[in-house]
Amino acid sequence: FSFRKLWAFTGPGFLMSIAYLDPGNIESDLQSGAVAGFKLLWVLLLATVIGLLLQRLAARLGVVTGLHLAEGCNRQYRKFPRIILWLMVELAIIGSDMQEVIGSAIAINLLSMGKIPLWGGVLITIADTFVFLFLDKYGLRKLEAFFGFLITIMALTFGYEYITVKPNQEKLLQGLFIPYCRDCGTPQLEQAVGIVGAVIMPHNMYLHSALVKSRQVNRADKREVREANKYFFIESCIALFVSFIINIFVVTVFAEAFFQKTNADVNQVCVNSSSPHSSLFPNNNQTLEVDIYKGGVVLGCYFGPAALYIWAIGILAAGQSSTMTGTYSGQFVMEGFLNLRWSRFARVLLTRSIAITPTLFVAIFQDVEHLTGMNDFLNVLMSLQLPFALIPVLTFTSLPSIMHDFANGLFWRVAGGLLILLICSINMYFVVAYVLSLNNLGLYIGAGVLSVIYLSFVAYLTWLCLVALGASFLACGN
């Protein structure tokens, strides 16, 4: 083992780990703490470990073959399935970009004490394009250093909230290592499902498989390939451990301070602290519901203005960093699936325009409740796209014709298949629960029709995957 070699391979894993710290994840964390206290920390731990194992497969694909996941799809699938896959992944990237725009706009609104309206914050996020292009011009290592800086900001800001609130350490350890949720009902179950859906992001598989190609590896030398796989896996472990600790900070802060609090409790504290946002919380006995915006407000009411502003800085860092990884994902996906080589400026401008337009309309004509409420819809959208990343990555890494001596063994084939089945089942539950909550017959019928089409395509990808895993009797002579 060499620390010098580990340092040489360090970078791609930290860029990948940003997806575990985007505003959608932060919102899922704080809602988990407020709804279930410390009881769902083990779900967060399990989701992070599963995410690590799946990221390992994506990284191995890039290291061994020299092709990232989108390029593999382009070579292995026929034209029609390939185009559908590309459209699904683009939807996931746009949905992620919208969450980043929302998070950044809310952070800017909080930092300006409400003087910059939400629609103004949405427009300011256009500047991300120019920040990204400016940094990209100086090379990938400089960009990786900047991401490290943003992750450090998140660790310090959310760590400050953790030290300020002082969560109960015994309850933290119990929640982390005892997989049980006493007195949990439907809200807690849906929150547990939401944690898994927020942590494991579909476009992140495409991103990680491409980022590892930035390091020179002699693929003719098996020892060198094996060494690269080892160091990339160690780096991914470190990066996801850091992101996990930051997520723990957010969950435990809201678990300690706001679990089982009512709107009346918060309203009284906000009024006593002369907060201008006390009207956000009606004076009733309903359980407190928080999002990124309200989360910052209640922290300010309970722990002073410094807690609010430091929270907003952390959210802004999360939004800024994740928007750049989303841009990289889009670049790799477009080049891999379509062999189109757009300039990064054109690529960023297109996805950012698509993401900003609906977000801007909601920000102008609705309030912050509707803006943060969009996150639920976007989490559902990205949950639907998960099979279109997980199934191909397991398929390709199991084929000896692609991976040669590094193809998945029996254990990884079975374990990978079960993990993907578990994740997709969990996310289907999340989607069904969301659709049923809409209480609209027309939407039910539309969702039913789309579900048939969607499940048919997932079944097609699964069939190809099972053939790759060794079920040759399903090959139908092909």
LINGI-V470600 format. One record per residue. SS is DSSP state (a for helix, b for strand, c for the rest). D_FIRST is the distance of its C-alpha to the first C-alpha in Angstrom with 2 decimals. Layout:
BEGIN
ss=[SS,SS]
d_first=[D_FIRST,D_FIRST]
END
This chain:
BEGIN
ss=[c,c,a,a,a,a,a,a,a,c,c,a,a,a,a,a,a,a,a,a,a,c,a,a,a,a,a,a,a,a,a,a,a,a,a,a,c,c,c,c,a,a,a,a,a,a,a,a,a,a,a,a,a,a,a,a,a,a,a,a,a,a,a,a,a,c,c,c,a,a,a,a,a,a,a,a,c,c,a,a,a,a,a,a,a,a,a,a,a,a,a,a,a,a,a,a,a,a,a,a,a,a,a,a,a,a,a,a,a,a,a,c,c,c,c,c,c,a,a,a,a,a,a,a,c,c,a,a,a,a,a,a,a,a,a,a,c,c,c,a,a,a,a,a,a,a,a,a,a,a,a,a,a,a,a,a,a,a,a,a,a,a,a,a,a,c,c,c,a,a,a,a,a,a,a,a,a,c,c,c,c,c,c,c,c,a,a,a,a,a,a,a,a,a,a,a,a,a,a,c,c,a,a,a,a,a,a,a,a,a,a,a,a,a,c,c,c,c,c,c,c,a,a,a,a,a,a,a,a,a,a,a,a,a,a,a,a,a,a,a,a,a,a,a,a,a,a,a,a,a,a,a,a,a,a,a,a,a,c,c,c,b,a,a,a,a,a,a,a,a,a,a,c,c,c,c,c,a,a,a,c,c,c,c,c,c,b,c,c,c,c,a,a,a,a,a,a,a,a,a,a,a,a,c,a,a,a,a,a,a,a,a,a,a,a,a,a,a,a,a,a,a,a,a,a,a,a,a,a,a,a,a,a,a,a,a,a,a,c,c,c,c,c,a,a,a,a,a,a,a,a,a,a,a,a,a,a,a,a,a,a,a,a,a,a,c,c,a,a,a,a,a,a,a,a,a,a,a,a,a,a,a,a,a,a,c,a,a,a,a,a,a,a,a,a,a,a,c,c,a,a,a,a,a,a,a,c,c,c,a,a,a,a,a,a,a,a,a,a,a,a,a,a,a,a,a,a,a,a,a,a,a,a,a,a,a,c,c,c,c,a,a,a,a,a,a,a,a,a,a,a,a,a,a,a,a,a,a,a,a,a,a,a,a,a,a,a,a,a,c,c,a,a,a,c,c,c,c]
d_first=[0.00,3.80,6.79,9.00,8.06,8.30,11.53,12.71,12.70,14.20,17.93,19.19,18.25,20.13,23.04,23.15,23.17,26.35,28.31,27.60,29.28,32.31,35.85,36.51,33.65,34.80,38.33,37.26,35.44,38.47,40.87,38.85,39.11,42.80,43.81,41.84,40.56,37.32,37.98,35.91,32.58,31.24,32.24,30.19,27.12,27.79,28.40,25.13,23.15,25.27,24.71,20.90,21.32,23.76,21.69,18.91,21.65,22.81,19.48,18.96,22.52,21.95,18.77,20.25,23.85,23.84,26.55,26.59,28.56,31.87,31.75,31.09,34.13,36.16,35.54,35.82,38.61,42.23,43.85,45.49,42.57,40.33,42.71,42.95,39.17,39.03,41.84,40.21,36.89,38.93,40.81,37.62,36.50,39.98,40.10,36.82,38.18,41.36,39.52,37.79,41.20,42.75,40.10,40.35,44.17,44.37,42.07,44.24,47.38,46.19,45.10,48.50,50.36,51.78,53.28,51.21,52.20,49.78,51.00,50.37,46.75,46.40,47.76,45.51,42.43,43.55,42.10,38.60,39.26,39.69,36.78,34.45,35.99,35.86,32.10,31.34,33.11,30.47,27.53,24.90,22.51,25.56,26.40,22.95,23.41,26.86,25.66,23.29,26.47,28.50,26.04,26.18,29.98,30.01,27.90,30.26,33.47,32.95,31.39,34.65,36.68,34.68,35.36,38.98,39.74,37.86,37.31,37.83,34.46,35.79,36.97,33.68,31.73,34.46,34.41,30.66,30.36,33.89,34.51,38.22,40.64,43.83,47.02,45.33,47.59,47.49,46.30,43.22,42.51,42.86,40.56,37.86,38.26,38.17,34.78,33.23,35.13,34.04,30.29,29.69,30.93,31.85,31.27,27.71,26.68,28.21,26.60,22.95,23.33,24.67,22.39,19.25,21.36,21.18,17.90,18.45,17.09,18.70,20.00,21.48,18.14,16.98,13.52,13.12,14.80,12.68,9.45,11.67,12.91,9.69,8.96,12.74,13.07,10.79,12.81,15.95,15.47,15.33,18.22,20.35,19.89,21.34,24.11,24.84,25.39,27.74,29.60,29.94,31.54,34.16,35.00,35.45,37.51,40.02,39.91,40.86,43.38,45.04,44.83,48.45,49.91,53.04,54.22,56.92,54.44,52.51,55.77,57.18,54.15,54.05,57.80,57.54,54.80,56.98,54.37,55.79,53.91,55.63,57.64,54.48,54.90,58.32,59.93,59.63,57.94,55.64,51.95,49.99,48.22,45.65,43.81,41.86,45.13,46.73,43.46,43.53,47.25,47.08,44.25,46.57,49.52,47.83,45.53,47.16,46.94,43.61,41.93,43.51,42.45,38.86,38.70,40.11,37.54,34.72,36.50,37.05,33.35,32.59,35.31,34.41,30.71,31.36,34.17,31.94,29.44,32.58,33.78,30.65,30.97,34.58,33.88,31.44,33.76,36.83,35.34,33.83,36.88,39.68,38.32,39.83,38.31,39.87,39.12,36.97,40.05,42.19,39.58,39.14,42.91,43.67,41.36,42.15,45.87,45.74,43.88,46.10,49.49,49.80,47.99,50.41,53.43,52.39,51.69,55.14,57.31,55.60,54.10,50.60,51.01,51.20,48.37,45.91,47.49,46.29,42.74,43.84,45.12,42.01,39.74,41.99,41.81,38.00,37.97,40.19,37.77,34.76,35.62,35.69,31.95,30.70,32.81,31.95,28.15,28.40,30.89,28.91,25.55,27.60,29.37,28.19,30.33,28.09,24.58,25.11,22.49,20.65,23.83,23.89,24.62,27.57,25.80,24.57,28.01,29.92,27.74,27.63,31.38,32.15,30.12,31.95,35.25,34.70,33.84,36.72,39.11,38.25,38.77,42.00,43.27,42.49,44.40,47.35,47.63,47.70,50.36,52.51,52.47,54.22,57.48,58.87,60.33,59.91,56.21,55.90,57.56,55.47,52.25,53.46,54.09,50.75,49.00,50.55,49.35,45.89,45.44,46.77,44.07,41.32,42.85,42.71,38.97,38.42,40.47,38.33,35.17,36.65,37.50,33.91,32.73,35.01,38.46,40.10,43.57,43.43,43.01,46.82,46.77,44.45]
END
